[in-house]
Amino acid sequence: MKYTRLFFLVLLTMTAFAFNSILARLAISNQEIGPVSFALLRLLSGSIILITIVVYRLGLNSLFRIKPNFKGIIGLSLYMVGFHYAYYFLDAGIGAIILFGGVQIIMFSSAIISKENPSIYNWLGMTTAMIGIFILFLPEDLVSSQPKMGLMLMLLAAIGWGIYTISGKSSKNPLITTMSNFIFTLPIIFFNLVIYPDVIKLSFIGFFLAICSGAIMSALGYSLWYSILPFLEKTIAALVQLLVPVIALTLSILFLNEKLSYVSFLSSLLIICGVTIGICAEKLIKKWL
């Protein structure tokens, strides 16, 4: 895959991930829908879109040949439960610290265990970008302003997303794998809704935001993510996800009328520089030498 095309697809995927955060925050934080209902509608609408695409492209018989990918199902279940429940408690900023910081650590650890040996430039890029994330979303008093339950739930989501991303590197058919993960995760989320029903009544706005998150940002975004993962090393896949908070900040300014501060600008610059160093520095230095 050409570098420019890969860059565009990665940027498009990270934008979809950022929109998921914006939509979930709008729906759950504003009491338009409960977290489990949001997760269930997100998965259900995403499954319908994926099934439609797969049947159109590969025929109806392809649905009966799907097999569960247990790592993907476990990872997606942990992410769905942790991510949406966390919005009951957390500000969007600190949630991004836990989610993307946790994913970074999990994927870098996985790369080391599988002997990918991240380069010094990967480590330097990761460190620079992580500093940018902490500056971007650093609350005045983390201990007193953020409930421990919310932090634990978003950490659970980070572990889940890390597992889900790592499992996607071995996917031979991203579309079918994503559809399979969505379908087999649905009963788990439905069971969660039965055991712990939401107390927030479902509104039309909440329903609409959940459908948008599932049918567009998740179904198509996750399929695209799985399709480009084989072309990325684990360390690079971890680094590019650190762009999501920056994109989310930009979307918040455009759609939620939030203001850009000097701190936000500086931290966003650090994140972009860190990702660029981690991905491009080694190649550029070798080219110059």
Secondary structure as UniProt FT lines:
FT   HELIX           3..24
FT   HELIX           25..29
FT   TURN            30..31
FT   HELIX           35..58
FT   HELIX           60..65
FT   HELIX           70..86
FT   TURN            87..89
FT   HELIX           92..113
FT   TURN            114..115
FT   HELIX           120..137
FT   HELIX           142..145
FT   HELIX           148..168
FT   TURN            169..170
FT   HELIX           174..195
FT   HELIX           204..212
FT   HELIX           213..218
FT   HELIX           219..228
FT   HELIX           229..231
FT   HELIX           234..240
FT   HELIX           241..243
FT   HELIX           244..255
FT   HELIX           262..288
//
